[in-house]
Amino acid sequence: MLGQGLQRGPQQVVTMLDPVDAAKCAPPDSAATFEEVGRQYIAVKEPRWGAHASATAKCVIRKHLIGNLGHRRVDELTAVEIQTFIEGLVKSNARLSSA
């Protein structure tokens, strides 16, 4: 349910974010933090990004995602927390403030 933990391991989260490149990611242990998964995602995806996309994506991921959720274990985040966080980013127009 929405209030429960995601009940997915970190590798499943990476697969949901990017099913094409998920196999390139080494599965983190069950205590992986959002920061660990986020940095792994950057490492896998960055070679496919152009210079501008790379700079923008890394800034957004580091500032908004890792900066706010990085200390949290992926398997402890709930769908409600993530949805609330995303809505907050949208309301604050976070994408435009990534620089």
C-alpha positions as CSV (number, residue, x, y, z in Angstrom):
1,M,0.0,0.0,0.0
2,L,1.0,3.6,-0.3
3,G,2.1,4.1,3.3
4,Q,4.2,0.9,3.5
5,G,7.8,0.7,2.4
6,L,8.5,0.2,-1.2
7,Q,9.4,-3.4,-0.5
8,R,11.8,-3.4,-3.3
9,G,15.5,-3.9,-3.1
10,P,17.9,-1.2,-4.4
11,Q,18.5,-3.2,-7.6
12,Q,14.8,-3.2,-8.3
13,V,14.7,0.5,-7.8
14,V,17.5,1.0,-10.3
15,T,15.7,-1.3,-12.7
16,M,12.5,0.7,-12.4
17,L,14.4,4.0,-13.0
18,D,16.2,2.6,-16.1
19,P,15.4,-0.9,-17.3
20,V,17.8,-0.6,-20.2
21,D,21.0,0.0,-18.2
22,A,19.9,-1.8,-15.0
23,A,22.0,-4.8,-15.8
24,K,25.2,-2.7,-15.8
25,C,24.6,-1.8,-12.1
26,A,26.1,-4.0,-9.5
27,P,23.3,-4.8,-7.0
28,P,24.0,-2.8,-3.8
29,D,23.5,-4.5,-0.4
30,S,20.1,-4.3,1.3
31,A,21.2,-1.3,3.4
32,A,22.1,0.8,0.4
33,T,21.3,4.5,0.7
34,F,19.6,6.6,-1.9
35,E,22.9,8.4,-2.3
36,E,24.7,5.1,-3.2
37,V,22.0,4.2,-5.7
38,G,22.0,7.8,-7.1
39,R,25.7,7.9,-7.7
40,Q,25.6,4.4,-9.3
41,Y,22.9,5.7,-11.6
42,I,25.0,8.7,-12.6
43,A,28.0,6.4,-13.3
44,V,26.0,4.2,-15.6
45,K,24.0,6.9,-17.4
46,E,26.6,9.7,-17.8
47,P,28.4,8.1,-20.8
48,R,25.1,8.4,-22.8
49,W,24.5,12.0,-21.8
50,G,25.7,15.0,-23.8
51,A,27.7,17.7,-22.0
52,H,24.7,19.9,-21.2
53,A,22.5,17.0,-20.1
54,S,25.3,15.6,-18.0
55,A,25.9,18.8,-16.1
56,T,22.1,19.4,-15.6
57,A,21.2,15.8,-14.6
58,K,24.1,15.5,-12.2
59,C,23.3,18.8,-10.6
60,V,19.6,17.9,-10.1
61,I,20.4,14.4,-8.8
62,R,23.1,15.6,-6.4
63,K,21.3,18.8,-5.2
64,H,17.7,17.8,-5.0
65,L,17.6,14.0,-4.8
66,I,20.8,13.1,-2.9
67,G,20.8,16.3,-1.0
68,N,17.4,15.5,0.4
69,L,17.1,11.7,0.4
70,G,20.7,10.6,0.2
71,H,20.9,9.5,3.8
72,R,17.9,7.3,3.6
73,R,18.0,3.6,2.9
74,V,16.2,2.8,-0.3
75,D,14.2,0.0,1.2
76,E,12.8,2.3,3.9
77,L,11.4,5.0,1.6
78,T,7.7,4.8,1.2
79,A,5.7,5.7,-2.0
80,V,3.9,8.4,-0.1
81,E,7.2,10.0,0.9
82,I,8.5,9.9,-2.6
83,Q,5.3,11.3,-4.1
84,T,5.3,14.1,-1.5
85,F,8.9,14.9,-2.3
86,I,8.3,15.0,-6.0
87,E,5.3,17.3,-5.6
88,G,7.4,19.6,-3.5
89,L,10.1,19.8,-6.2
90,V,7.4,20.5,-8.8
91,K,5.9,23.2,-6.7
92,S,9.2,24.9,-6.0
93,N,10.2,24.6,-9.7
94,A,13.3,22.8,-8.6
95,R,14.5,21.9,-12.1
96,L,15.0,25.6,-12.9
97,S,17.0,26.1,-9.7
98,S,19.5,23.3,-10.3
99,A,22.4,25.6,-11.2
